[in-house]
């Protein structure tokens, strides 16, 4: 697997009033990819995080008043130099897995806002608190609708990293349990731009459906290349990092008929678990001039920072051990459901896993519609 260049994004900060002498700064470290194949997604998450920081600051901050601060560097710098007692990151599963040993070494908790690999919460890291669904949770949610879709045989085309391979494994297991045959499992490098060889194999198979897992720019290429090959199979994407509006804009008619598992419904605020909060977030997003397509990524940064802030508030102090303990006792009304952590992983070293809602949407005639799960 190739290694991507990874640049952490920012250290958003909140400040605790320390008496007449002034305010102590409490930093929440935010690590997201700002270069390479996932730069757009990482930037969306960072911008969502900034909206949360500004909202918290406007309400008086955590344990006092607060202000955002400038970007920090890597996880070790965030913990050691910037003294961040809690972090959020790191978008991609491989990136998060790479950061996890540092969390153990420095005993610092991290809110995982996007990564879906099962390894993240099953490897015995008690400093991990994930608000995004692992691919196994997506698979369980999707299980409820497979009968309606009349799936018979499924192929996979996934990015060749922990995220993609984990999806193929978790969804493949679910399909087999449902009596649905699993055919080809094709992979692609994260920087690949020509997937025609893999798509030609899939076109020639007897599967009627292909599950695709990668980020939005590569998805756009896949849809265009599939259309150019005359491939008529049903395409369903997973992972919640598709940005369907961006796909429509970039892939045009090639996106029609594609289906996408997502964890947020910015197109239908009234159908979300927290409609008023959803409307507020979308309003703020638009007010700042950001592209609406980014909402499906950015809400994670918004919810992630709010989760970290709630744990600081519950802890009553900006100390990693206290924040880690407090994570187990918080309940945050997230944009895709209540954020409450349940134990996952080996006994005595459990990670925290929240159970967000999962939705299936379909693009038809350049518009987004919702299917029930």
C-alpha positions as a printed Julia matrix, in Angstrom:
373×3 Matrix{Float64}:
   0.0     0.0     0.0
   1.33    3.4    -0.93
   1.9     5.99    1.76
   0.16    9.31    1.18
   1.61   12.62    2.23
  -0.27   13.63    5.36
  -0.46   17.14    6.72
  -2.39   17.74    9.95
  -4.83   20.58    9.73
  -5.33   22.6    12.82
  -5.46   22.83   16.56
  -8.79   24.39   17.35
  -8.78   25.76   20.88
 -11.11   26.65   23.68
  -9.96   28.65   26.7
 -10.7    28.16   30.39
 -10.87   31.3    32.49
  -8.0    31.06   34.96
  -8.95   33.93   37.25
  -8.0    37.63   37.09
  -4.63   36.84   35.56
  -6.27   35.64   32.36
  -7.51   32.57   30.53
  -5.85   29.22   30.18
  -6.02   27.81   26.64
  -7.46   24.33   26.15
  -6.57   22.99   22.71
  -8.44   20.3    20.84
  -6.03   18.87   18.27
  -7.52   18.28   14.82
  -5.6    15.99   12.45
  -6.97   15.78    8.91
  -5.4    15.16    5.46
  -5.01   18.49    3.63
  -2.95   17.22    0.7
  -3.16   14.22   -1.59
  -6.18   12.19   -2.62
  -8.29   13.05    0.44
  -7.51   16.77    0.73
 -11.04   17.92   -0.13
 -12.61   15.64    2.46
 -10.12   16.65    5.14
 -10.76   20.33    4.47
 -14.53   19.83    4.74
 -14.09   18.17    8.15
 -11.83   20.99    9.35
 -14.34   23.64    8.27
 -17.11   21.79   10.11
 -14.89   21.68   13.18
 -14.39   25.43   12.99
 -18.15   26.01   12.93
 -18.45   23.94   16.11
 -15.59   25.85   17.78
 -17.17   29.19   16.89
 -20.55   28.04   18.18
 -19.05   26.85   21.47
 -17.07   30.07   21.81
 -20.15   32.2    21.2
 -21.92   30.41   24.04
 -19.08   31.06   26.46
 -16.81   28.15   25.64
 -16.07   25.15   27.8
 -15.55   25.84   31.47
 -15.26   29.51   30.57
 -14.51   31.49   27.37
 -12.8    30.32   24.21
 -11.01   31.18   20.96
  -9.84   29.15   17.97
  -6.07   28.93   17.37
  -3.77   28.17   14.48
  -2.91   24.86   12.89
  -0.68   22.38   14.69
   1.58   19.8    13.16
   1.59   16.06   13.82
  -0.1    14.12   16.62
   3.07   14.0    18.72
   3.51   17.77   18.4
  -0.14   18.35   19.26
   0.26   16.33   22.43
   3.77   17.35   23.49
   4.31   20.89   22.25
   0.74   22.15   22.06
  -0.41   20.25   25.14
  -3.68   19.1    23.62
  -5.55   16.97   26.16
  -7.87   15.52   23.5
  -7.71   15.11   19.73
  -9.98   14.54   16.74
  -8.93   12.67   13.62
  -7.71   11.34   11.36
 -10.23   10.86    8.5
  -8.74    7.79    6.78
  -8.59    4.45    8.58
  -4.92    3.9     7.76
  -4.11    7.37    9.07
  -6.05    6.81   12.28
  -4.4     3.43   12.83
  -1.01    5.1    12.41
  -1.85    7.69   15.07
  -3.21    5.19   17.6
   0.13    4.05   19.08
   0.88    7.69   19.94
  -2.41    7.92   21.83
  -1.39    4.9    23.87
   2.12    6.23   24.43
   0.96    9.63   25.66
  -2.36    8.45   27.14
  -4.38   11.01   25.18
  -7.98   10.34   24.02
  -9.09   10.93   20.43
 -12.53   11.33   18.88
 -12.55    9.45   15.56
 -14.9    11.32   13.25
 -14.69    9.42    9.94
 -12.58    6.23    9.86
 -14.54    2.99    9.44
 -12.04    0.12    9.75
 -13.1    -2.42   12.36
  -9.51   -2.6    13.63
  -9.81    0.88   15.13
 -12.18   -0.2    17.91
 -11.23   -3.88   18.19
  -7.45   -3.63   18.63
  -7.52   -2.76   22.33
  -6.92    0.99   22.38
  -8.86    2.58   25.29
  -8.13    6.11   24.04
 -10.31    5.75   20.93
 -13.88    7.12   20.87
 -15.46    6.78   17.43
 -18.59    8.65   16.31
 -18.56    7.34   12.72
 -19.93    3.89   11.89
 -17.44    1.07   11.28
 -18.06   -0.79    8.03
 -19.62   -3.62   10.07
 -22.32   -1.21   11.35
 -22.94    0.0     7.8
 -23.27   -3.61    6.69
 -25.79   -4.38    9.45
 -27.85   -1.32    8.49
 -27.71   -2.27    4.82
 -28.79   -5.8     5.7
 -32.28   -4.43    6.38
 -32.8    -3.4     2.75
 -30.99   -6.03    0.68
 -34.18   -8.05    0.22
 -35.93   -5.01   -1.25
 -33.06   -4.57   -3.7
 -33.26   -8.23   -4.77
 -29.5    -8.75   -4.67
 -28.3   -12.08   -6.05
 -24.55  -11.68   -6.56
 -22.23   -8.81   -5.68
 -18.74   -7.75   -6.79
 -16.49   -5.27   -4.95
 -14.25   -2.46   -6.17
 -12.5    -0.93   -3.15
  -9.56    1.3    -2.34
  -6.55   -0.77   -1.34
  -6.24    0.27    2.3
  -7.77   -0.62    5.67
 -10.97    1.24    4.82
 -11.6    -0.51    1.51
 -10.45   -3.98    2.48
 -12.45   -3.76    5.72
 -15.58   -2.88    3.75
 -15.16   -5.86    1.45
 -14.68   -8.15    4.44
 -17.61   -6.85    6.54
 -20.11   -6.49    3.7
 -18.97   -9.78    2.16
 -19.67  -11.58    5.44
 -23.13  -10.01    5.68
 -23.99  -10.91    2.06
 -22.98  -14.54    2.57
 -25.12  -14.72    5.72
 -28.05  -13.47    3.63
 -27.43  -16.08    0.93
 -26.09  -13.51   -1.54
 -23.08  -14.65   -3.57
 -19.85  -12.66   -3.45
 -17.86  -12.61   -6.67
 -14.88  -10.44   -7.57
 -13.03   -8.29   -5.04
 -11.04   -5.77   -7.08
  -8.78   -3.14   -5.49
  -7.32    0.18   -6.62
  -4.55    2.41   -5.27
  -5.77    5.62   -3.68
  -4.08    7.76   -6.34
  -5.18    5.66   -9.33
  -7.05    7.49  -12.08
  -7.68    4.62  -14.51
  -9.88    1.84  -13.15
 -10.95    0.57  -16.57
  -9.15   -2.77  -16.19
 -10.95   -3.55  -12.92
 -14.26   -2.3   -14.33
 -13.86   -4.45  -17.45
 -13.49   -7.53  -15.25
 -16.55   -6.55  -13.26
 -18.55   -5.86  -16.41
 -17.79   -9.39  -17.58
 -18.87  -11.04  -14.34
 -22.34  -12.43  -13.64
 -22.92  -10.17  -10.61
 -25.71   -7.62  -11.0
 -24.38   -5.25   -8.31
 -21.0    -3.74   -7.47
 -20.11   -2.26   -4.07
 -17.61    0.59   -4.44
 -15.62    2.14   -1.6
 -13.37    5.17   -2.09
 -13.43    8.97   -1.83
 -15.42   11.3    -4.05
 -12.85   12.22   -6.72
 -12.06    8.58   -7.48
 -15.77    7.72   -7.46
 -16.37   10.35  -10.14
 -13.75    8.72  -12.35
 -15.22    5.27  -11.74
 -18.72    6.35  -12.72
 -17.49    8.0   -15.92
 -15.32    5.03  -16.85
 -18.12    2.56  -16.09
 -20.45    4.53  -18.34
 -17.83    4.64  -21.11
 -17.54    0.83  -20.91
 -21.32    0.51  -21.16
 -21.55   -1.15  -17.76
 -25.17   -1.41  -16.67
 -24.75   -2.92  -13.21
 -26.2    -1.38  -10.06
 -23.5     0.59   -8.18
 -23.73    1.14   -4.42
 -21.07    3.12   -2.55
 -20.22    2.85    1.14
 -18.25    4.81    3.71
 -20.21    8.06    3.73
 -17.47   10.03    1.96
 -19.12   10.33   -1.42
 -20.39   13.94   -1.47
 -23.31   13.06   -3.8
 -23.82   16.67   -4.9
 -20.19   16.82   -6.0
 -20.63   13.53   -7.85
 -23.64   14.93   -9.7
 -21.69   18.05  -10.64
 -18.59   16.15  -11.79
 -19.98   12.91  -13.21
 -23.19   14.23  -14.74
 -25.44   11.57  -16.25
 -22.93    8.86  -15.33
 -24.04    9.27  -11.7
 -27.7     8.5   -12.42
 -28.88    5.26  -10.87
 -26.04    5.07   -8.36
 -26.88    4.48   -4.71
 -24.92    5.69   -1.69
 -24.83    4.77    1.99
 -24.46    7.96    3.99
 -24.66    8.99    7.65
 -26.12   12.48    7.19
 -29.1    13.87    5.27
 -28.45   17.57    4.58
 -30.92   17.37    1.66
 -33.75   16.39    4.02
 -33.18   18.22    7.35
 -36.65   17.29    8.58
 -35.75   13.59    8.35
 -32.64   13.93   10.52
 -32.66   13.06   14.25
 -31.98   16.7    15.17
 -33.72   18.9    12.55
 -33.13   22.26   14.22
 -29.42   21.6    14.71
 -29.15   20.35   11.13
 -30.77   23.54    9.82
 -28.44   25.66   11.95
 -25.36   23.83   10.72
 -26.37   24.04    7.05
 -27.18   27.73    7.49
 -23.74   28.39    9.01
 -22.05   26.33    6.29
 -23.72   28.35    3.54
 -23.18   31.65    5.37
 -19.43   31.02    5.24
 -19.54   30.5     1.49
 -18.71   26.79    1.61
 -19.89   24.41   -1.1
 -23.08   22.59   -0.03
 -21.59   19.33   -1.34
 -19.18   19.34    1.6
 -21.94   18.95    4.2
 -21.79   15.16    4.1
 -18.17   15.32    5.3
 -18.1    18.52    7.33
 -20.81   17.53    9.81
 -18.37   14.99   11.24
 -15.93   17.72   12.2
 -18.81   19.67   13.74
 -20.01   16.69   15.79
 -16.47   15.62   16.67
 -15.52   18.95   18.24
 -18.83   19.14   20.08
 -18.18   15.65   21.46
 -14.69   16.58   22.68
 -16.01   19.81   24.21
 -18.8    17.94   26.0
 -16.23   15.57   27.53
 -14.07   18.51   28.71
 -17.14   20.11   30.26
 -18.13   16.84   31.95
 -14.56   16.28   33.2
 -14.43   19.76   34.71
 -10.77   20.09   33.75
  -8.57   19.87   30.68
  -6.66   16.74   31.63
  -6.43   13.73   29.29
  -7.26   11.11   31.94
 -10.32   13.04   33.17
 -11.54   13.66   29.6
 -11.11    9.97   28.73
 -13.21    8.98   31.74
 -15.83   11.6    30.95
 -16.28   10.3    27.38
 -18.16    7.32   28.81
 -20.71    9.57   30.52
 -21.6    12.11   27.84
 -24.64   12.23   25.58
 -24.41   14.67   22.67
 -27.26   15.31   20.24
 -25.3    14.74   17.04
 -26.53   15.61   13.58
 -26.88   11.9    12.75
 -28.18   10.7    16.11
 -27.29   10.72   19.8
 -23.58   10.29   20.48
 -23.24    7.79   23.33
 -20.22    5.52   23.62
 -20.54    1.79   24.1
 -17.63   -0.51   24.8
 -15.98   -2.32   21.88
 -12.86   -4.46   21.78
 -11.0    -6.64   24.29
 -12.08   -6.54   27.93
 -10.17   -4.04   30.03
  -8.91   -2.16   26.95
 -12.19   -1.26   25.31
 -12.57    1.56   22.81
 -15.74    3.65   22.64
 -18.12    3.27   19.7
 -21.22    5.37   19.08
 -24.01    4.05   16.83
 -24.95    6.7    14.25
 -27.82    6.39   11.82
 -27.13    5.1     8.3
 -29.19    6.05    5.24
 -29.39    4.96    1.61
 -29.87    7.62   -1.05
 -30.13    7.33   -4.83
 -29.21    9.73   -7.61
 -31.85    9.92  -10.33
 -32.04   12.5   -13.1
 -29.39   14.55  -11.36
 -31.35   14.7    -8.09
 -31.01   13.0    -4.73
 -33.77   10.81   -3.33
 -33.95    8.78   -0.14
 -34.58    5.08    0.29
 -35.55    3.5     3.61
 -33.18    1.37    5.66
